[in-house]
Amino acid sequence: MRISSDNDKLTWAVSLASNSPHLDVAVESCLTLRYLNAMTAEIYASSQNHVRSALAKRGIDFEGRGLPVSLRPTVISARMADEIKRDLSVVRNCINRLIETLRADLHSRKNSILVNFFSFYEKWYPLILQERRCIDDIMLMRFDTARTARHVWKAMEPNSACPGGVIHCAFSRDAWASSEIGRTLCSGLELVNAAIDDPYYFVRFLDGLTETRENRNVAICNYRGVYTHELNSLQKASEKLQSQGVTAGRIVVCDARDIHVDKNVVLAAGAPVGLIYNKLDPLAVAPEAPDLQHWIAASRADGCDFLNSFGAFYIGEAKSVFAALWREDIQREIGVSAEEKAAIKRRICQTRRVCDLELAAMREVIDNRHKYVLKKDAVTRGIGVVVGHETDARHWADTVDAYRDRNGVVQEAIDIPTRALWKQPTAAGAWKAITAISAPMRSSSARRSPA
């Protein structure tokens, strides 16, 4: 890598081959220097205001709160992004196969490894067993991932119950890229766009899944006002595409209680639909709830699918599904190949159920808390997460003991690098603190454009 300074303007070039394993490090270093060289308190303020204004004009927030967007990007080379995509697609396929195997075991009333392993979710087994599917169990999945200090991307948790980030990520990226600092950092870079970078892709994807259905409309269901993030934006995007003749059906946003099944036809707030995208908390679903019986019946109706199945809702969403993928007996049960095992090891943090730990393993986890993280299996948004190096020995030991009975998992702690708090001079000579946090950007190269 060659870096030089000319008249206080940073000029840089990366002299590494595009397939070099060190490309990400080099590109990020170059962009960090460009970021620090260009950023002032005034540019920071103007860029933040630009992003906030752009999102506000679209009515974008996070459940009534502002949607935070960092000004400092995380850089991923296209090569690395493709590798991550391939590996996590393999993981998703393995989870799909696991759910299919569990459903077959339930159908045959087999007291199998999987039936016992996921017995915490036995209450919802009838929903998994009785639904009818024309598509894979998991059609939309998000992995919570982080890059380690060694520049390896690892997935810490799966999200297949009601994954979000299907439209606001793209609008946020566009707002950032058009800000003053975004334009400066993107100058001369060849950016690669993925599906998530297109704010209208997901709506087209949903419409495509109904192509062979009699009813082309798509319902997006929440329950009692929980998880409303992105719903209005998706509905607006649907209306725009339908008015342009791009999509055949429309998106109907409603409560799960507004679903009605009449003679095998699924209606959402009175409109016939061929697909349902659920945005609700799986644990809030009581299978016996009278107001949800039609919604449950919709999962068994011909001509309509849930985007993600009940199996994805409960099994694919569980943190313990990662523990299942790491267990050799379950790998054999679902036929995990050597190549699939390698992808799991590369991308999934080693995860074990606390209740599966033998005495020696339990003692090792207790004695080496700095190496581990404890998590409750079936909750979201960071609830029940205990980081070993952030707690004392007594609390850690008590939590390990408690999580044996609460369906908890213990996971390897990954060495996520932290970024410094940079201070930038203002015009008046004062100093203003700027926190450096990640924002998504992918680059296939780091080239200086011709002058």
C-alpha positions as CSV (number, residue, x, y, z in Angstrom):
1,M,0.0,0.0,0.0
2,R,1.3,3.4,-0.9
3,I,0.1,6.6,0.9
4,S,1.4,10.1,0.4
5,S,0.3,13.6,1.3
6,D,0.2,16.5,-1.2
7,N,-0.9,20.0,-0.2
8,D,-2.9,18.6,2.8
9,K,-5.0,16.5,0.4
10,L,-4.7,12.8,0.8
11,T,-3.7,10.8,-2.3
12,W,-3.6,7.1,-2.0
13,A,-3.4,3.9,-4.0
14,V,-3.7,0.3,-3.2
15,S,-1.1,-1.8,-5.0
16,L,-2.6,-5.2,-4.0
17,A,-4.2,-7.7,-6.4
18,S,-8.0,-7.7,-6.1
19,N,-8.0,-11.3,-4.9
20,S,-5.5,-10.6,-2.1
21,P,-6.7,-11.7,1.4
22,H,-5.4,-8.4,2.8
23,L,-7.4,-6.2,0.4
24,D,-10.1,-5.4,3.0
25,V,-7.5,-4.3,5.5
26,A,-5.8,-2.1,3.0
27,V,-8.9,-0.5,1.6
28,E,-10.3,0.2,5.1
29,S,-7.0,1.8,6.2
30,C,-7.0,4.0,3.1
31,L,-10.6,5.0,3.7
32,T,-10.0,5.6,7.4
33,L,-7.2,8.1,6.4
34,R,-9.4,9.7,3.9
35,Y,-12.2,10.0,6.5
36,L,-9.9,11.5,9.1
37,N,-8.4,13.9,6.5
38,A,-11.7,15.1,5.2
39,M,-13.8,15.2,8.4
40,T,-14.3,18.4,10.3
41,A,-17.0,19.2,12.9
42,E,-18.8,21.3,10.2
43,I,-18.8,18.5,7.7
44,Y,-19.9,16.0,10.3
45,A,-22.8,18.2,11.3
46,S,-23.9,18.9,7.8
47,S,-23.7,15.3,6.8
48,Q,-25.6,14.2,9.9
49,N,-28.3,16.8,9.1
50,H,-28.4,15.7,5.5
51,V,-29.0,12.0,6.4
52,R,-31.6,12.9,9.0
53,S,-33.5,15.2,6.6
54,A,-33.4,12.6,3.8
55,L,-34.9,9.9,6.1
56,A,-37.4,12.3,7.6
57,K,-38.7,13.2,4.2
58,R,-39.5,9.5,3.6
59,G,-41.1,9.2,7.0
60,I,-38.4,6.7,8.1
61,D,-37.8,6.0,11.8
62,F,-37.4,3.0,14.1
63,E,-40.8,2.5,15.8
64,G,-41.2,6.2,16.5
65,R,-37.5,6.9,17.3
66,G,-34.8,8.3,15.1
67,L,-33.0,5.8,12.9
68,P,-29.2,6.2,13.7
69,V,-26.9,6.1,10.7
70,S,-23.1,6.2,11.2
71,L,-21.0,8.4,9.0
72,R,-18.0,6.2,9.1
73,P,-18.3,3.2,6.8
74,T,-17.4,-0.5,7.2
75,V,-15.7,-1.6,4.0
76,I,-16.2,-5.2,2.7
77,S,-14.6,-6.2,-0.6
78,A,-16.9,-7.8,-3.1
79,R,-14.8,-10.9,-2.9
80,M,-15.3,-11.2,0.8
81,A,-19.0,-10.4,0.6
82,D,-19.4,-13.2,-1.9
83,E,-17.6,-15.7,0.4
84,I,-19.8,-14.7,3.3
85,K,-22.9,-15.0,1.2
86,R,-22.0,-18.5,0.0
87,D,-21.2,-19.7,3.5
88,L,-24.3,-18.3,5.1
89,S,-26.5,-19.6,2.3
90,V,-25.1,-23.1,3.2
91,V,-26.0,-22.5,6.8
92,R,-29.5,-21.5,5.9
93,N,-29.8,-24.6,3.8
94,C,-28.7,-26.7,6.7
95,I,-31.3,-25.0,9.0
96,N,-34.0,-25.6,6.3
97,R,-33.1,-29.3,6.2
98,L,-33.1,-29.4,10.0
99,I,-36.7,-28.0,10.1
100,E,-37.8,-30.4,7.4
101,T,-36.3,-33.4,9.4
102,L,-38.0,-32.2,12.6
103,R,-41.4,-31.9,10.8
104,A,-41.0,-35.4,9.4
105,D,-40.1,-36.8,12.8
106,L,-43.2,-35.1,14.3
107,H,-45.3,-36.5,11.5
108,S,-44.1,-40.1,12.2
109,R,-44.3,-39.5,16.0
110,K,-40.6,-40.4,16.2
111,N,-38.9,-39.6,19.5
112,S,-35.9,-38.3,17.7
113,I,-32.8,-36.3,18.6
114,L,-34.3,-33.2,17.1
115,V,-37.7,-33.6,18.8
116,N,-36.0,-33.9,22.2
117,F,-33.4,-31.1,21.5
118,F,-36.0,-28.5,20.7
119,S,-38.5,-29.7,23.3
120,F,-38.6,-26.2,24.8
121,Y,-40.8,-25.3,21.7
122,E,-43.1,-28.4,22.1
123,K,-46.0,-26.0,22.7
124,W,-45.7,-24.9,19.1
125,Y,-45.0,-28.4,17.5
126,P,-48.6,-28.8,16.2
127,L,-48.2,-25.5,14.3
128,I,-45.0,-26.7,12.7
129,L,-46.5,-30.1,11.9
130,Q,-49.8,-29.0,10.4
131,E,-48.8,-26.2,8.1
132,R,-48.6,-26.7,4.4
133,R,-45.7,-25.4,2.4
134,C,-45.0,-24.8,-1.3
135,I,-41.8,-23.0,-0.7
136,D,-38.8,-23.4,1.6
137,D,-39.3,-23.0,5.4
138,I,-36.9,-20.0,5.4
139,M,-37.3,-17.6,2.5
140,L,-35.9,-14.6,4.3
141,M,-33.1,-14.7,6.8
142,R,-30.8,-12.2,8.5
143,F,-27.7,-13.2,10.5
144,D,-26.4,-10.9,13.2
145,T,-22.7,-10.8,12.3
146,A,-19.6,-9.0,13.4
147,R,-16.1,-8.8,12.1
148,T,-13.4,-10.0,14.4
149,A,-10.0,-8.4,15.0
150,R,-8.6,-10.9,12.6
151,H,-11.0,-9.7,9.9
152,V,-13.1,-12.8,9.9
153,W,-16.9,-12.3,9.7
154,K,-18.8,-14.5,12.3
155,A,-22.6,-14.9,12.8
156,M,-23.7,-14.7,16.4
157,E,-27.4,-15.1,16.1
158,P,-30.0,-16.2,13.4
159,N,-33.1,-14.2,12.6
160,S,-35.8,-16.1,10.7
161,A,-39.0,-15.2,12.6
162,C,-39.6,-11.7,11.2
163,P,-36.3,-10.3,9.8
164,G,-36.3,-6.6,9.1
165,G,-33.9,-4.4,7.3
166,V,-35.5,-5.1,3.9
167,I,-36.0,-1.5,2.8
168,H,-34.7,1.1,5.3
169,C,-31.1,-0.2,4.9
170,A,-31.1,0.9,1.3
171,F,-32.7,4.3,1.9
172,S,-30.1,4.9,4.7
173,R,-27.2,3.9,2.5
174,D,-28.5,6.2,-0.3
175,A,-28.9,9.1,2.2
176,W,-25.3,8.5,3.5
177,A,-23.8,8.2,0.1
178,S,-25.3,11.6,-1.0
179,S,-24.1,13.4,2.1
180,E,-20.9,15.5,1.9
181,I,-18.7,12.9,3.7
182,G,-20.3,10.1,1.7
183,R,-19.5,11.7,-1.6
184,T,-15.9,12.4,-0.4
185,L,-15.3,8.8,0.6
186,C,-17.0,7.2,-2.4
187,S,-15.0,9.3,-4.9
188,G,-13.0,7.0,-7.1
189,L,-14.4,3.8,-5.6
190,E,-16.3,1.2,-7.6
191,L,-19.2,0.3,-5.4
192,V,-21.0,-3.0,-5.8
193,N,-24.8,-3.0,-5.2
194,A,-26.5,-6.0,-3.6
195,A,-30.2,-6.8,-3.4
196,I,-30.4,-5.1,0.0
197,D,-29.1,-1.9,-1.6
198,D,-32.3,-1.6,-3.8
199,P,-35.2,-0.3,-1.7
200,Y,-37.7,-1.8,-4.0
201,Y,-36.1,-5.3,-4.4
202,F,-37.9,-6.9,-1.5
203,V,-41.3,-5.8,-2.7
204,R,-40.6,-7.3,-6.2
205,F,-39.3,-10.4,-4.5
206,L,-42.6,-10.9,-2.6
207,D,-44.6,-10.2,-5.8
208,G,-42.5,-12.9,-7.6
209,L,-43.4,-15.5,-5.0
210,T,-47.1,-15.1,-5.8
211,E,-46.6,-15.4,-9.6
212,T,-48.2,-18.8,-9.8
213,R,-50.9,-18.0,-7.3
214,E,-54.5,-17.1,-8.0
215,N,-54.3,-14.2,-5.5
216,R,-51.3,-11.9,-6.0
217,N,-51.7,-9.7,-3.0
218,V,-49.3,-10.0,-0.1
219,A,-50.3,-9.4,3.6
220,I,-47.8,-8.1,6.1
221,C,-49.1,-8.9,9.6
222,N,-48.1,-7.6,13.0
223,Y,-49.9,-8.4,16.2
224,R,-51.3,-5.9,18.7
225,G,-49.1,-3.0,17.4
226,V,-45.7,-4.7,18.1
227,Y,-42.9,-4.7,15.4
228,T,-44.2,-2.0,13.1
229,H,-40.8,-1.1,11.7
230,E,-40.7,-0.6,7.9
231,L,-44.4,-1.5,7.4
232,N,-45.4,1.9,6.1
233,S,-42.4,2.1,3.8
234,L,-43.1,-1.3,2.3
235,Q,-46.7,-0.3,1.7
236,K,-45.7,2.9,0.0
237,A,-43.1,1.1,-2.2
238,S,-45.8,-1.4,-3.2
239,E,-48.2,1.3,-4.2
240,K,-45.5,3.0,-6.3
241,L,-44.5,-0.2,-8.1
242,Q,-48.1,-1.3,-8.7
243,S,-48.9,2.1,-10.2
244,Q,-46.0,1.7,-12.6
245,G,-47.2,-1.8,-13.6
246,V,-44.1,-3.4,-12.1
247,T,-45.9,-5.6,-9.6
248,A,-49.3,-7.4,-10.0
249,G,-50.5,-7.4,-6.5
250,R,-50.5,-5.0,-3.6
251,I,-49.3,-5.1,0.0
252,V,-51.9,-5.1,2.7
253,V,-50.7,-4.1,6.1
254,C,-52.9,-5.5,8.9
255,D,-53.0,-7.2,12.2
256,A,-52.8,-11.0,12.4
257,R,-56.3,-10.8,13.9
258,D,-57.5,-9.3,10.5
259,I,-56.7,-12.6,8.7
260,H,-59.8,-14.6,7.8
261,V,-60.0,-17.9,5.9
262,D,-63.2,-18.5,3.9
263,K,-63.5,-21.7,1.9
264,N,-59.8,-22.1,1.6
265,V,-59.3,-18.5,0.5
266,V,-57.2,-16.3,2.7
267,L,-58.4,-12.8,3.3
268,A,-56.3,-9.9,4.8
269,A,-58.6,-7.1,6.0
270,G,-61.1,-8.4,3.3
271,A,-58.5,-8.6,0.4
272,P,-57.6,-12.1,-1.0
273,V,-53.8,-12.8,-0.5
274,G,-51.4,-15.5,-1.7
275,L,-48.6,-14.8,0.7
276,I,-48.2,-13.6,4.3
277,Y,-45.0,-11.9,5.7
278,N,-45.3,-11.9,9.5
279,K,-43.8,-9.2,11.6
280,L,-44.6,-10.4,15.1
281,D,-43.1,-11.9,18.2
282,P,-43.3,-15.7,18.0
283,L,-43.5,-16.1,21.8
284,A,-46.6,-13.8,21.8
285,V,-48.5,-16.4,19.8
286,A,-50.6,-18.7,21.9
287,P,-51.7,-21.6,19.7
288,E,-55.1,-21.7,21.5
289,A,-55.8,-18.0,21.2
290,P,-59.3,-17.5,19.8
291,D,-58.4,-14.3,17.9
292,L,-55.5,-16.1,16.0
293,Q,-57.3,-19.2,14.8
294,H,-57.9,-17.9,11.3
295,W,-54.3,-16.6,11.0
296,I,-53.1,-20.1,12.0
297,A,-55.6,-21.7,9.6
298,A,-54.0,-19.6,6.8
299,S,-50.8,-21.5,7.2
300,R,-52.7,-24.7,6.3
301,A,-54.7,-23.2,3.4
302,D,-54.0,-24.1,-0.3
303,G,-52.8,-21.2,-2.4
304,C,-51.3,-19.2,0.4
305,D,-47.9,-19.5,2.3
306,F,-46.3,-17.8,5.2
307,L,-43.1,-16.2,3.8
308,N,-41.3,-18.0,6.7
309,S,-42.8,-21.1,8.2
310,F,-43.7,-21.8,11.8
311,G,-40.6,-23.9,11.8
312,A,-38.6,-20.8,10.9
313,F,-40.5,-18.9,13.5
314,Y,-39.5,-21.1,16.4
315,I,-36.6,-23.3,15.4
316,G,-34.7,-21.2,12.8
317,E,-35.0,-18.2,15.1
318,A,-33.7,-20.0,18.2
319,K,-30.1,-19.3,19.2
320,S,-29.9,-23.0,20.1
321,V,-30.2,-23.8,16.4
322,F,-26.5,-22.8,16.2
323,A,-25.8,-25.3,19.0
324,A,-27.6,-27.9,17.0
325,L,-25.5,-27.3,13.9
326,W,-22.4,-27.7,16.0
327,R,-23.4,-31.0,17.5
328,E,-22.0,-34.0,15.6
329,D,-25.0,-36.3,16.3
330,I,-27.4,-33.7,14.8
331,Q,-25.0,-33.1,11.9
332,R,-25.2,-36.8,11.1
333,E,-29.0,-36.8,11.6
334,I,-29.6,-34.1,9.0
335,G,-26.7,-35.2,6.7
336,V,-24.3,-32.3,7.0
337,S,-21.5,-32.7,4.5
338,A,-17.8,-32.0,5.0
339,E,-18.2,-28.8,3.0
340,E,-21.2,-27.7,5.0
341,K,-19.3,-28.4,8.3
342,A,-16.5,-26.2,7.1
343,A,-18.9,-23.4,6.3
344,I,-20.5,-23.7,9.7
345,K,-17.1,-23.6,11.4
346,R,-16.0,-20.6,9.4
347,R,-19.1,-18.5,10.0
348,I,-20.9,-19.6,13.1
349,C,-19.7,-18.8,16.6
350,Q,-19.2,-22.1,18.5
351,T,-22.5,-22.4,20.4
352,R,-23.6,-25.0,23.1
353,R,-26.7,-25.4,25.2
354,V,-25.8,-24.9,28.9
355,C,-27.9,-27.9,29.8
356,D,-25.7,-30.1,27.5
357,L,-22.4,-29.2,29.3
358,E,-20.8,-32.0,31.2
359,L,-19.2,-31.3,34.6
360,A,-15.7,-30.6,33.2
361,A,-17.0,-28.4,30.4
362,M,-19.2,-26.5,32.9
363,R,-16.3,-25.8,35.2
364,E,-14.2,-24.6,32.2
365,V,-16.9,-22.2,31.2
366,I,-17.2,-20.9,34.8
367,D,-13.5,-20.5,35.2
368,N,-12.9,-18.8,31.9
369,R,-15.8,-16.4,31.7
370,H,-13.7,-13.9,29.6
371,K,-13.9,-16.4,26.7
372,Y,-17.7,-16.7,26.6
373,V,-21.1,-15.1,26.3
374,L,-24.4,-16.4,27.9
375,K,-27.7,-15.9,26.1
376,K,-31.3,-16.8,26.7
377,D,-32.5,-18.9,23.8
378,A,-35.8,-17.5,22.9
379,V,-35.6,-13.7,23.5
380,T,-34.5,-10.9,21.3
381,R,-33.0,-7.4,21.2
382,G,-30.2,-8.2,23.7
383,I,-32.4,-9.3,26.6
384,G,-30.7,-12.0,28.7
385,V,-27.3,-11.6,27.2
386,V,-24.4,-11.7,29.7
387,V,-20.9,-11.1,28.5
388,G,-18.3,-12.9,30.6
389,H,-15.6,-10.2,30.6
390,E,-18.1,-7.6,31.6
391,T,-19.3,-9.3,34.8
392,D,-17.8,-10.6,38.0
393,A,-17.1,-14.3,38.8
394,R,-20.0,-14.7,41.2
395,H,-22.7,-13.3,38.9
396,W,-21.3,-15.3,36.0
397,A,-21.4,-18.6,37.9
398,D,-24.9,-17.9,39.1
399,T,-26.0,-17.1,35.5
400,V,-24.5,-20.3,34.2
401,D,-26.4,-22.2,36.8
402,A,-29.7,-20.4,36.1
403,Y,-29.4,-20.8,32.3
404,R,-29.3,-24.6,32.7
405,D,-33.0,-24.5,33.4
406,R,-33.9,-21.6,31.1
407,N,-32.9,-23.0,27.8
408,G,-29.8,-20.9,27.7
409,V,-26.8,-21.2,25.4
410,V,-23.1,-20.4,25.9
411,Q,-21.2,-19.0,22.9
412,E,-17.6,-18.2,22.2
413,A,-16.9,-14.5,22.7
414,I,-15.4,-13.0,19.5
415,D,-12.7,-10.3,19.6
416,I,-14.7,-7.5,18.0
417,P,-12.3,-4.5,17.5
418,T,-13.4,-1.2,19.0
419,R,-12.9,2.1,17.3
420,A,-11.4,5.2,18.9
421,L,-13.4,8.3,19.8
422,W,-12.0,10.9,17.4
423,K,-12.0,14.6,18.2
424,Q,-12.3,17.1,15.4
425,P,-11.5,20.9,15.6
426,T,-14.4,23.3,15.0
427,A,-14.1,26.6,13.2
428,A,-13.9,28.3,16.6
429,G,-11.0,26.2,17.7
430,A,-12.9,24.1,20.1
431,W,-12.9,20.3,20.0
432,K,-15.9,18.2,19.3
433,A,-16.1,14.4,19.9
434,I,-17.1,12.2,17.1
435,T,-17.8,8.5,17.8
436,A,-16.7,6.2,15.0
437,I,-19.3,3.5,14.4
438,S,-20.0,1.2,11.5
439,A,-22.2,1.8,8.5
440,P,-22.5,-0.6,5.5
441,M,-20.6,-0.1,2.3
442,R,-19.1,-2.7,-0.1
443,S,-16.2,-2.0,-2.4
444,S,-14.8,-4.2,-5.2
445,S,-11.7,-2.1,-5.5
446,A,-10.0,0.9,-4.2
447,R,-9.0,2.8,-7.3
448,R,-8.4,6.5,-7.8
449,S,-10.6,7.7,-10.7
450,P,-8.8,9.3,-13.6
451,A,-8.4,13.1,-13.0
